[in-house]
Amino acid sequence: MSEYRDIQSAVRVEKFKIWFAWFSGGFIMLGITIASQDVRILSVVTQVFLVVLGVLFTVAAVRMTNALNRKADAARKDVLGDL
C-alpha cells in the first residue's frame, strides 16, 4: 500500500507542476498582451498568436493530466489486484 501512496503523491506533485506552469505561462502571456496593446497591428497579431498558444497549452496540460490519471489508475489496479 505504501507503493501506491508514493505513486499518488508523485502524480499529485506532477499535476501541480503542470497546472502551475500553465497558470504562470498564462500570466506571462497576459502581461505581453497588455504591454503591446498600444501598438495597433502588433497588438492584433500578438493577441491572435497568444490565444492560439493558450489553446494549445491547455490541450497539452489536459492530455498530460489525463496520462497521469491513467498511470495512477493502473498503479491502483496493480496494488489492489483489480485487473
Summary of the structure (lengths in Angstrom):
residues: 83
radius of gyration: 18.7
end to end distance: 16.4
largest distance: 61.1
contacts: 196
relative contact order: 0.15
helix: 90%
strand: 0%
